[in-house]
Amino acid sequence: MVRAQSAIVILKKLTDYYTSGIFLMYNKEEEMELLSNSEFAILQLIAQSNGVSGYDINKTVDKRGYREWANIGTTSIYVGLEKLEKKKFVKSKLDSKKTGRGPLPKKFSLTPRGRETLKKEIIEGLSLSREKSPQFDLALASLPLVTKKEAVACLKKRKNFLSSEADRIQDKFEQQGGKNLPIFVSSLFSHPLAIIKAEIKFVEQLIEDLEKEKAWKK
């Protein structure tokens, strides 16, 4: 009976933690569509190298190691390009400079709507993404696409957001019995708290480094 009750407690803590946090990825008033990790990465890579093919994007994904942490496969790149074009976030044209056999490849570039969507995704990723979030890493990879002032402001907001999350988890921990909880239950609180505290230190150091950066547009 005790084990069954403990299991219920564990499930409740996990459910509370992973479902009650704020994770904003789009502006509800404008009903912006959510972007998958692959779509976010594709928009970012097109913005950084305007006029690229799916093959070019796939090579860059490999070179930068995106597959290791953002779960972006070769198929998802081409499917993502098709979806983004249907959403009018990107546009394409045939590369007439290609030589040799085979069909002419498509070269993709951002539309104004795509550029606006990417900017919002970067801002949200830097500001309000959870700890251990691929969205935050993709936003970090997109730093050159925003100004230093915007990046620092977003990171300060994320620091406050993570601090609030840590306080929320600590309060829940105390409400449920605190140090009197068995170790296999208390660890469900101490683990995310340790991750969040480490993430806050990372963000603080990143803000400090960015504020010292002179070669970046203000």
C-alpha positions in Angstrom: 0.0 0.0 0.0 2.8 2.4 0.9 4.6 1.6 -2.4 1.5 2.3 -4.4 0.9 5.6 -2.6 4.6 6.6 -3.3 4.2 5.7 -7.0 1.1 8.0 -7.2 3.1 10.8 -5.5 6.0 10.3 -8.0 3.7 10.5 -11.0 1.9 13.5 -9.6 5.2 15.4 -9.1 6.3 14.6 -12.7 3.0 15.6 -14.1 2.9 18.9 -12.1 6.5 19.8 -13.1 6.3 19.0 -16.8 2.8 20.3 -17.5 2.4 23.4 -15.3 5.5 25.3 -16.4 5.1 28.2 -18.8 6.5 27.3 -22.3 5.5 30.0 -24.8 6.5 29.4 -28.4 4.2 31.6 -30.3 2.0 34.6 -30.0 -1.5 33.3 -29.4 -3.2 36.6 -30.5 -1.6 36.3 -33.9 -2.1 32.5 -34.0 1.4 31.9 -35.2 2.1 28.3 -36.1 4.5 26.3 -33.9 7.8 25.4 -35.5 9.3 22.0 -35.1 13.0 21.8 -34.2 13.9 21.0 -37.8 11.8 23.9 -39.2 13.5 26.3 -36.7 16.9 25.1 -37.7 16.1 25.3 -41.5 14.9 28.9 -41.2 18.0 29.8 -39.2 20.3 28.2 -41.7 18.6 29.8 -44.7 18.8 33.2 -43.0 22.5 32.8 -42.3 23.2 31.7 -45.9 20.6 33.1 -48.2 19.9 31.0 -51.3 20.7 27.5 -50.2 19.5 24.0 -51.3 18.3 21.2 -49.2 21.6 19.5 -49.9 23.5 22.5 -48.6 21.4 22.6 -45.4 21.9 18.9 -44.8 25.7 19.3 -45.0 25.6 22.3 -42.6 23.5 20.3 -40.1 26.1 17.5 -40.2 29.0 20.0 -39.9 27.5 21.8 -36.8 26.4 18.6 -35.1 22.7 19.5 -35.0 21.7 15.8 -35.4 23.2 15.1 -32.0 20.9 17.3 -30.0 18.0 18.6 -32.1 16.9 15.3 -33.7 17.1 16.6 -37.3 17.3 13.9 -39.9 17.9 14.2 -43.6 14.2 13.4 -44.4 13.0 15.9 -41.9 15.0 18.6 -43.7 13.3 18.1 -47.1 9.9 17.6 -45.5 10.5 20.7 -43.5 11.4 22.7 -46.5 8.2 21.6 -48.2 6.1 22.6 -45.2 7.8 26.0 -44.8 7.2 26.8 -48.4 3.5 25.9 -48.1 3.3 28.2 -45.1 5.0 30.9 -47.2 7.9 31.2 -44.8 10.4 30.4 -47.6 10.4 30.7 -51.3 12.4 28.8 -53.9 13.8 29.1 -57.4 15.6 26.6 -59.6 19.4 26.9 -59.7 20.1 27.5 -63.3 23.9 27.6 -62.7 24.0 23.8 -62.0 26.0 21.8 -64.5 25.9 18.1 -65.3 23.1 15.6 -65.2 20.1 15.5 -63.0 17.3 17.9 -62.2 18.0 21.5 -61.3 18.1 21.9 -57.4 15.9 24.4 -55.6 17.5 27.3 -53.8 15.6 28.6 -50.8 15.4 32.1 -49.3 13.3 33.6 -46.5 10.1 35.5 -47.2 9.3 38.6 -45.0 6.8 36.4 -43.1 9.5 33.7 -42.6 12.0 36.3 -41.3 9.4 37.6 -38.9 8.5 34.1 -37.7 12.2 33.2 -37.2 12.8 36.4 -35.2 9.9 35.6 -32.9 11.1 32.0 -32.4 14.6 33.2 -31.5 13.2 35.7 -29.0 10.9 33.1 -27.4 13.7 30.5 -27.3 16.1 32.8 -25.6 13.6 34.1 -23.2 11.2 31.4 -22.1 12.5 28.0 -23.0 12.8 25.4 -20.3 16.1 23.9 -19.1 17.5 21.2 -21.3 15.5 22.6 -24.3 16.6 22.1 -27.9 14.7 25.3 -28.6 17.1 27.3 -26.5 20.2 25.7 -28.2 18.7 26.5 -31.6 18.1 30.1 -30.4 21.7 30.3 -29.3 22.8 29.2 -32.7 20.7 32.0 -34.1 22.3 34.8 -32.0 23.9 36.5 -35.1 20.3 37.1 -36.3 19.4 39.4 -33.4 21.1 42.4 -31.9 23.2 42.3 -28.8 20.7 44.4 -26.9 17.9 42.0 -27.9 19.9 38.9 -26.9 20.9 40.3 -23.5 17.3 41.4 -22.7 16.0 38.0 -23.7 18.6 36.1 -21.6 17.9 38.3 -18.5 14.2 37.4 -19.0 15.1 33.8 -19.2 17.1 34.0 -16.0 14.1 35.5 -14.2 11.9 32.8 -15.7 14.2 30.0 -14.6 14.5 31.5 -11.1 10.7 31.6 -10.8 10.5 27.9 -11.9 13.1 27.0 -9.2 11.1 28.8 -6.6 7.9 27.0 -7.8 9.5 23.6 -7.6 11.1 24.4 -4.1 7.7 25.5 -2.8 6.1 22.3 -4.1 8.8 20.3 -2.5 8.2 21.9 0.9 4.4 21.5 0.6 4.8 17.8 -0.1 7.0 17.2 3.0 10.4 18.5 2.1 13.3 16.6 3.7 10.9 14.1 5.2 10.1 12.7 1.7 11.8 9.4 0.8 14.9 9.9 -1.3 13.4 8.4 -4.5 10.6 11.1 -4.3 12.7 14.0 -3.1 15.2 13.4 -6.0 12.4 14.2 -8.4 12.6 17.7 -7.0 16.3 18.0 -6.3 17.3 16.9 -9.8 15.4 19.6 -11.8 16.4 22.2 -9.2 20.1 21.3 -9.7 19.7 21.5 -13.5 17.9 24.9 -13.3 20.6 26.3 -11.0 23.3 25.2 -13.3 21.4 26.7 -16.3 21.0 30.0 -14.4 24.8 30.2 -13.9 25.3 29.5 -17.6 22.9 32.3 -18.6 24.6 34.7 -16.2 28.0 34.0 -17.6 26.7 34.2 -21.2 25.1 37.6 -20.4 28.4 38.8 -19.0 30.3 37.6 -22.1 27.9 39.1 -24.5 28.0 42.5 -22.8 31.8 42.4 -23.2 31.6 41.4 -26.9 32.7 44.4 -29.1 32.5 42.8 -32.6 28.8 42.3 -32.5 26.1 44.6 -33.7 24.4 46.5 -30.9 
